[in-house]
């Protein structure tokens, strides 16, 4: 499995080539960029996007995916800024969300990447048939916009009633979205139910992953081994996926220095390799 890392670990910092160099030195063979304007200003194509594009071009590194924007803001999780929601029942709210997401998709014109990782609804959102239908309409629109630049949409299982494994599969089948896949977040699966059960439902659709740990109480995005997940089982499952996905770490980096993130990555990949060996 390809070893990969999300820049989410640096979400509160401006993304620059030095941070990407560090991820590559620590073992990342592919990268996922977290599209938050205060971190990666995807709307500033003549400035930030071209700077990051130059790094990928000069190094030959692989941009596996971009995580779709969650906020239209330069300040992380501002209380007065509502999260972007493609399942919003209000049509204007959905259009505003999609307009922002399109800006992140257009990054592929300068830095080619394979997947846009997209949330359906927001955290802890309850199921509503109208929201479900709104999400299908939004995804249809986004996949049509993304196709000409070579980007495919991946839906992520997140802790809400619209994004359970069962609901994601229902959405894909009902809409006949054969070219839309799933980013399997093992930490979210651990919180919502269990990793093995979620994997069994989603496995045919999995194209990428988010790998992190927790103690099954809250979404803490810990390094593997710092929570209560069974990593031998998890690695065995991921390696058995019909379409082998990258092993993509998505870690909470608050309070961590660049050196701590780099050493944490190296150790995490080592632990996951050992867990995979135990599973054999």
N, C-alpha and C positions, 0 to 999 in steps of 0.2 A: 504494500500500500504506500502511496506517495505521502510523505510527511509534509504537512502544511500548517500554516499559522495565520490567525486573524489579527489584524492590526487593532482589534478591539482592546487589546491590552494597553494601548496608548490613546484611547479615545479622547482623553482630556488634553492631549497635546497635539500640536500641529504635526501632521505626517511629513517627514522629510527623508531624503535618501539615506542619511545616517541611521535612522531607525530601521529602514528596510535592509541596509547592509548588515545590521546586527541580527535580524531575523534569519537572514541567509547564512551567516556564520554559525548560528546556533543550530542549524540543521533543517531549516524550512526549505523544501524543494518547490513549494508553491505558496502563494499568498492569497488571502482574502482581505480586501480593503473594506473597512466599515465606513459607509457613506454618511458621515455626520459633518456638516459644514465647518464646525469648529475644529475638526480633525483633518478631514479631507474635503476641501472646498470644490466639489465636483461641478459647481456652476461657474467657476472661474477657469474657463478652458485656456485662456491665454496666459495664465499664471500657474496656479497650483497643478492643474491637470497635466500641463506640458512638462512641468518639473518632474512629476512622478512618471510620466510616460518616458521621459529621457532615461530615467534609472532602469526601467524594465527593458528598454531597447539596448542600453549599453551592457547590461549584465546577462541578458538572455533569460532572466527569471520568468517564471510562469505566473500570470495573474489568473488564478482559478476562478475567482468569483468576487462579486461586490455585494455587500450586504445592503439591501434597500434602505433608504433613509427612513428613520423613525420619527424625526422632528424636522420642521423647517425653522431652524434656529442655529445661532452660533454659540449658544450657551447650553451645555448638556443638561437635559431634563429640567428646563425652566418650568416652574409651576404654572406660569400664566400662558404657556404654549401647549396647546392640545397635541397629542401624538397624531401622526398621519395614519389614516384608517381607510383601507380600500373596501371595507365592509360597511362603511358609514351609510345609514339609510338616507341621509340628506344628499341629494345629487351634487350640489355645489361642493360639499365637503369631500366627496369622492373625487370630483374633477380636480380640485386643488391638490389632493394627495397624489393623484396620478401625474399631474403636471410636474410635481417635485420629483417623483420617481423617474420620470422620463429624462430629467437632467442627468441622473446617475446612469441611466442606460446609455446615454449619448457619450459617456466616457469611452465606450468601446470604439468610437471613431478614432481615438488617439492611443488607447491602450486596449488591445483586443483581450476580451475575457469570455469565459464560457457561460457562466451562470450568474443570474441575479437572484439572491436569496430574499424571499418575500414573506412577510408576516400576513396572516389573514386575521383581521381584527387586532385588538390590543389585549394586553394582559388581563386575565380574569374576566373577559367579556362573556356574557351569557349567550346561549344560542337563541337565534331568532330567524325564522324562515326568510324574512325580508333581507336581513343582513347576509344570509347565505347566498341568496340570489344576487344581491348587490356585489358580493365578492366575485361571483362567477362572471358577472358583466365586466368588472374591473380587470380581472385576470385575462379575459378574452382581449380586451383593449391593449393591455400591456404586452401580451405575447405577440400581438400583431405589430406593435411598435418596435419590439426588440428583435424580431426575426431578421429584418434587413441588415442589422449590424452584427449578426451571428451570436446573439445572446439568447439563452433559454431561461425560462422562469423556473425556479425551484421554490416550492412552498415548504415552510418550516413548521414543525410541530411545536407550538408554544403553549404555555399554560392558560388556555381558555377553552370554552365549549365549542368554538368554531374550528379549532385546530387540533382536535383529538385525532389520532390515527384513523379512526373509523370515518370521521367527517371529511378528512382530507381525501381519502380514497373515494368516498361518495362524490365529492366535488369533482374529482378528476374523471370519474366514470360517467357521471351525469352530463358533464360538459363535453365529453369526448376529447379531452385535452391530451392527446397522445404524446405531444412534444413538451409537456410540462411535467416536471419531476418533483422529487422531495429532497430537502436537506434534512437529514435525520439528526436531530439534536438529542444526544444520549442523556445529557443532564436533565433536559425537560421531560424526557420519557421516564426517567427515574423518579421525578417528582409526581408526574401525572398518574402513573400506573406502575409499570415495570418495563425494563428495557427489552426483555425477551418478547413480551406480549406485543409491544409497540412495533418491534422489528418484524415480527411474523406478519403483521398487517401491512406494513409499508415496504417490505423488502424489494418487491418488484419495481418500485418507483424510486428507490434511493439512488441519487447521483452524487451527493456530497454529504458531509457530516459537520456537526459541531460537537467537539469532544471536550468535556469538562466534568467536574465532580461536584457533589453536594451531599448533604446529610439527610436528604429527603424531606427537609423542612422548608427551605427557601432556595431561590435560584441564585446561588452564590458564585458560580463559575470558578470553582477551585481547580487547582492542578490535580490531575489523576492521582489517586491515593490519599488525598486529603479529606475525602468524604467517605460515603458508605457503599459506593458502587462496587459490584463484582467485575473487576476488569478482565479477568480470565474469560468469563462468560461473554462480556461485551466484545472483546477482541475476536473471539471465536465467531460471534454473530456477524460482525462487520466483515470479516474475511470471507464469510460464506455468501455475502450479497451477490446476486446475479451480475450486477454491474459494479465491479470493485470501486468503491469511492475513496477519495483521499482521506487520510486521517488528519483532520483539521482542528487544531486546538483553538478554542475560543475562551480566553481566560480573563477574569477581572484583574486589571492591573493597577488599581488605585493604591498609591503608596509604594509601589514597586519601582525601583530604578531600572534603567535599561539593562544594566548588568544582571540584576536579579531576574528580569524577564528572560534574558538570554540563557542564564544558567538553569532557570526553571524549565525552559523548553528542552534543553539538552537532557536533563534528568527525566522529564516527562516522557520523551520519546524512548529513552532507555527502559523506563518502567513498563511502557506499553509493549515494547518488544519482548520483555521478560514475561509479561502476562500472556502474550500470544504464544510464547514457547510453552508456558504452563498448560495452555489450553490444548496443545497438540496431543 
